[in-house]
């Protein structure tokens, strides 16, 4: 969870009988090509079936007109994405440093925190770093330039204001901060935190509120598809979206940015998912697909 996070919590085949003057023969004919598996679901109803009174020609995709590539599978060459692994595995050894307060525009807050853990001791910082590595690899494979705010390559931090600055200086097309929540047992599901309109001190989110919401909506949709998990049942009214004005990482960002709370580490059922490497790959896939659909429009 963020360091200043509140704990809330066919077509069918047609059989045509051809009768010849000299005898009978049965001819079995197909009524068209199979749907293109590469094409994304369109929501359109099935095509009208062929009948004797209204025959439909077989439709074979033209080699010169390939099915369009789904946005999440298109190249991200030329795009920069900053991935921010929440917290740092070494933070717990540096309480003095991470407790120092920094300016987040609206007020001052702790530089960072240790994050939460599951009841079995699986740390949020370990979870976020693992998912961030998987996310980086998926985005890099699609051609994007990926910048990590840290890679456990420093003793603690970075502070929340520096995390925002890294995204700004990279002129990122999108920034995603990876987290897991530390709410009450029974509170389950993922949510995406969006920046609220803030204009105070060094904070001015006016230009990023709209695009950040679009980024968050795309991620929420693809995350649900990839992981099979539902939006949080304890905030966001079932949308999987939560707007905050008290997070320095969002307040100080000048580029589109969201936080993804992948699940609740304090709930045993969610914790079991978060501790699964296979599920973490799905989580990374969902976030990557959401970023890609946002960047590709």
C-alpha positions as CSV (number, residue, x, y, z in Angstrom):
1,X,0.0,0.0,0.0
2,X,1.2,3.6,-0.5
3,X,3.2,5.0,2.4
4,X,0.5,7.5,3.2
5,X,-2.3,5.1,2.5
6,X,-5.4,5.0,4.6
7,X,-6.4,1.5,5.7
8,X,-9.9,1.1,4.5
9,X,-9.5,0.0,4.1
10,X,-20.7,-20.1,-37.0
11,X,-21.7,-19.9,-38.3
12,X,-23.5,-23.3,-38.6
13,X,-22.7,-25.7,-41.5
14,X,-25.4,-25.9,-44.2
15,X,-26.2,-29.3,-45.8
16,X,-27.2,-28.9,-49.4
17,X,-28.9,-31.7,-51.2
18,X,-28.4,-31.5,-54.9
19,X,-30.8,-33.6,-57.0
20,X,-29.6,-34.5,-60.5
21,X,-31.9,-35.7,-63.3
22,X,-30.1,-39.0,-63.4
23,X,-29.7,-39.6,-59.7
24,X,-29.0,-38.1,-56.3
25,X,-25.8,-37.1,-54.6
26,X,-25.2,-35.4,-51.3
27,X,-22.8,-32.5,-51.1
28,X,-21.6,-31.2,-47.8
29,X,-20.6,-27.6,-48.0
30,X,-19.3,-25.1,-45.3
31,X,-20.9,-21.7,-45.0
32,X,-17.9,-19.5,-44.5
33,X,-14.5,-19.2,-42.8
34,X,-14.0,-19.6,-39.1
35,X,-13.8,-16.3,-37.1
36,X,-10.3,-14.8,-36.9
37,X,-9.0,-15.7,-33.5
38,X,-6.6,-12.7,-33.6
39,X,-9.5,-10.2,-33.8
40,X,-10.7,-8.7,-30.5
41,X,-14.3,-9.3,-29.4
42,X,-16.5,-6.8,-31.0
43,X,-19.8,-7.2,-29.2
44,X,-21.6,-7.5,-32.6
45,X,-24.3,-10.1,-32.9
46,X,-23.7,-13.2,-35.1
47,X,-24.0,-12.8,-38.8
48,X,-27.3,-13.9,-40.4
49,X,-27.3,-17.6,-41.3
50,X,-27.5,-18.6,-44.9
51,X,-30.8,-20.0,-46.1
52,X,-32.0,-21.4,-49.4
53,X,-34.0,-18.2,-50.1
54,X,-31.2,-15.9,-49.0
55,X,-27.8,-17.5,-49.6
56,X,-24.7,-15.9,-48.2
57,X,-21.3,-16.2,-49.9
58,X,-18.4,-17.8,-48.0
59,X,-16.3,-15.0,-46.5
60,X,-12.6,-15.7,-46.6
61,X,-10.3,-13.0,-45.2
62,X,-8.3,-11.2,-47.9
63,X,-4.6,-11.5,-47.6
64,X,-4.4,-7.8,-48.4
65,X,-6.7,-6.9,-45.5
66,X,-5.5,-8.7,-42.3
67,X,-7.5,-8.4,-39.1
68,X,-6.4,-5.4,-37.1
69,X,-4.0,-6.1,-34.2
70,X,-5.5,-5.6,-30.8
71,X,-4.2,-2.4,-29.1
72,X,-2.5,-4.3,-26.3
73,X,-0.4,-6.3,-28.9
74,X,0.8,-3.4,-30.9
75,X,4.3,-2.1,-30.7
76,X,5.1,0.4,-27.9
77,X,8.3,1.6,-29.6
78,X,9.0,5.2,-28.8
79,X,6.9,5.2,-25.6
80,X,8.3,5.6,-22.1
81,X,6.7,3.9,-19.1
82,X,7.9,4.4,-15.5
83,X,7.2,1.5,-13.2
84,X,7.3,2.4,-9.5
85,X,7.7,-0.6,-7.2
86,X,6.0,0.4,-3.9
87,X,8.3,0.7,-0.9
88,X,11.8,-0.8,-0.7
89,X,12.7,-4.2,0.9
90,X,15.4,-2.3,2.9
91,X,13.1,0.4,4.4
92,X,12.6,-1.5,7.6
93,X,16.3,-1.0,8.5
94,X,16.1,2.7,7.9
95,X,13.2,4.0,10.0
96,X,14.9,7.3,10.7
97,X,15.4,8.1,7.0
98,X,12.0,7.1,5.8
99,X,10.2,8.9,8.7
100,X,11.6,12.2,7.6
101,X,8.8,14.3,6.1
102,X,8.8,15.7,2.6
103,X,6.5,18.3,0.9
104,X,3.7,16.8,-1.2
105,X,2.1,20.1,-2.1
106,X,-0.9,19.9,0.2
107,X,1.1,19.1,3.3
108,X,4.1,17.2,4.5
109,X,4.3,13.4,4.8
110,X,6.8,10.7,5.6
111,X,9.4,10.0,3.0
112,X,8.2,6.4,2.7
113,X,7.1,3.4,4.8
114,X,7.9,-0.3,5.0
115,X,4.6,-1.3,3.5
116,X,2.4,-4.1,4.7
117,X,2.7,-7.9,4.8
118,X,0.6,-11.0,4.7
119,X,-0.1,-12.9,7.9
120,X,2.6,-15.3,6.8
121,X,5.2,-12.5,6.5
122,X,5.3,-12.0,2.8
123,X,6.3,-8.3,2.4
124,X,4.5,-5.9,0.2
125,X,7.9,-4.6,-0.9
126,X,8.9,-8.0,-2.2
127,X,5.6,-8.4,-3.9
128,X,5.7,-5.1,-5.7
129,X,9.3,-5.6,-6.9
130,X,8.4,-9.0,-8.3
131,X,5.4,-7.7,-10.2
132,X,7.3,-4.7,-11.4
133,X,10.1,-6.9,-12.8
134,X,7.4,-9.0,-14.7
135,X,5.7,-5.8,-15.9
136,X,9.0,-4.3,-17.1
137,X,9.8,-7.5,-19.1
138,X,6.3,-7.5,-20.7
139,X,6.5,-3.8,-21.7
140,X,10.1,-4.1,-22.9
141,X,9.1,-7.0,-25.1
142,X,6.6,-4.8,-26.8
143,X,9.2,-2.1,-27.5
144,X,8.7,0.3,-24.7
145,X,11.4,2.0,-22.8
146,X,10.9,1.2,-19.1
147,X,12.3,3.0,-16.2
148,X,12.1,1.7,-12.6
149,X,12.1,4.2,-9.8
150,X,14.3,1.7,-7.9
151,X,15.4,-1.9,-8.1
152,X,16.2,-2.6,-4.5
153,X,19.6,-1.2,-5.5
154,X,19.6,1.4,-2.8
155,X,19.4,0.9,1.0
156,X,16.0,2.6,1.3
157,X,13.5,4.8,-0.6
158,X,13.3,6.7,-2.8
159,X,11.0,9.2,-1.0
160,X,7.6,9.8,-2.5
161,X,8.6,13.2,-3.9
162,X,11.6,11.7,-5.7
163,X,9.4,8.9,-7.1
164,X,7.2,11.5,-8.7
165,X,10.2,13.4,-9.9
166,X,11.6,10.4,-11.7
167,X,8.5,10.0,-13.8
168,X,8.4,13.7,-14.5
169,X,12.0,13.9,-15.6
170,X,11.6,10.8,-17.8
171,X,8.7,12.6,-19.5
172,X,6.9,9.4,-19.2
173,X,3.9,8.6,-21.3
174,X,2.5,6.7,-18.3
175,X,3.6,5.9,-14.7
176,X,2.3,3.1,-12.7
177,X,3.0,2.6,-9.0
178,X,2.6,-1.1,-7.9
179,X,1.2,-1.8,-4.5
180,X,-0.9,-4.1,-2.4
181,X,-3.3,-3.0,0.3
182,X,-3.3,-3.6,4.1
183,X,-7.0,-3.5,4.9
184,X,-9.2,-5.6,7.1
185,X,-10.0,-9.3,6.7
186,X,-13.0,-9.7,4.3
187,X,-12.0,-6.7,2.3
188,X,-11.0,-8.2,-1.0
189,X,-10.2,-7.3,-4.6
190,X,-8.0,-4.8,-6.5
191,X,-8.4,-1.1,-7.0
192,X,-6.6,1.7,-8.9
193,X,-6.0,5.0,-7.3
194,X,-6.4,8.1,-9.4
195,X,-5.2,11.7,-8.7
196,X,-7.8,14.2,-7.6
197,X,-7.7,17.8,-8.8
198,X,-5.1,19.4,-6.6
199,X,-3.5,22.8,-6.9
200,X,-1.5,23.8,-3.9
201,X,2.2,24.5,-3.3
202,X,4.2,22.4,-5.7
203,X,1.2,20.3,-6.6
204,X,-0.9,20.9,-9.7
205,X,-2.7,17.9,-11.2
206,X,-5.0,19.8,-13.5
207,X,-3.3,18.5,-16.7
208,X,-3.1,14.9,-15.6
209,X,-6.5,14.2,-13.9
210,X,-8.2,13.3,-17.2
211,X,-5.5,11.1,-18.8
212,X,-4.7,9.5,-15.5
213,X,-8.4,8.5,-15.2
214,X,-8.3,7.0,-18.7
215,X,-5.1,5.1,-17.8
216,X,-6.7,3.8,-14.6
217,X,-9.9,2.7,-16.3
218,X,-7.9,0.8,-18.9
219,X,-5.8,-0.9,-16.3
220,X,-8.8,-1.8,-14.1
221,X,-10.5,-3.4,-17.0
222,X,-7.5,-5.4,-18.2
223,X,-6.5,-6.4,-14.7
224,X,-9.9,-7.9,-14.0
225,X,-9.7,-9.9,-17.3
226,X,-6.2,-11.1,-16.8
227,X,-6.4,-12.1,-13.1
228,X,-10.1,-13.1,-12.9
229,X,-10.4,-11.1,-9.7
230,X,-13.1,-8.5,-8.9
231,X,-12.8,-4.8,-8.0
232,X,-12.5,-4.0,-4.4
233,X,-15.6,-4.7,-2.3
234,X,-14.7,-2.1,0.3
235,X,-14.2,1.2,-1.7
236,X,-14.9,2.6,-5.2
237,X,-18.5,1.4,-5.3
238,X,-17.5,-1.6,-7.3
239,X,-15.7,0.4,-10.0
240,X,-12.2,-0.6,-8.9
241,X,-11.3,3.2,-8.9
242,X,-10.5,5.4,-6.0
243,X,-9.7,9.1,-6.2
244,X,-7.2,10.5,-3.7
245,X,-5.7,13.9,-3.0
246,X,-3.3,12.9,-0.2
247,X,-0.7,10.9,-2.0
248,X,2.5,12.7,-2.8
249,X,3.3,10.4,-5.7
250,X,0.2,11.6,-7.5
251,X,0.0,15.2,-6.3
252,X,3.5,16.0,-7.5
253,X,3.3,14.1,-10.8
254,X,3.1,16.1,-14.1
255,X,2.6,13.1,-16.2
256,X,-0.3,10.6,-16.2
257,X,0.1,8.4,-13.2
258,X,-1.9,5.9,-11.1
259,X,-1.4,3.5,-8.2
260,X,-2.5,-0.1,-8.6
261,X,-3.5,-1.9,-5.4
262,X,-3.4,-5.5,-6.6
263,X,-5.2,-7.0,-3.6
264,X,-5.4,-7.0,0.2
265,X,-2.5,-8.7,1.8
266,X,-4.3,-8.9,5.2
267,X,-7.1,-11.0,3.8
268,X,-6.1,-14.7,3.7
269,X,-7.9,-15.4,0.4
270,X,-6.3,-12.4,-1.4
271,X,-3.0,-13.2,0.3
272,X,-3.0,-16.6,-1.2
273,X,-3.3,-15.1,-4.7
274,X,-0.6,-12.5,-4.1
275,X,1.8,-15.1,-2.9
276,X,1.4,-17.1,-6.1
277,X,4.0,-16.6,-8.8
278,X,1.5,-17.6,-11.5
279,X,-1.0,-15.1,-10.2
280,X,1.6,-12.3,-10.1
281,X,2.4,-13.0,-13.7
282,X,-1.3,-12.5,-14.5
283,X,-1.3,-9.3,-12.5
284,X,1.6,-8.0,-14.5
285,X,0.0,-9.0,-17.7
286,X,-3.2,-7.2,-16.8
287,X,-1.3,-4.0,-15.9
288,X,0.8,-4.2,-19.1
289,X,-2.3,-4.7,-21.3
290,X,-4.0,-1.8,-19.6
291,X,-1.0,0.5,-20.2
292,X,-0.8,-0.6,-23.8
293,X,-4.5,0.0,-24.6
294,X,-4.1,3.4,-23.0
295,X,-1.0,4.3,-25.0
296,X,-2.4,3.0,-28.3
297,X,-5.8,4.6,-27.8
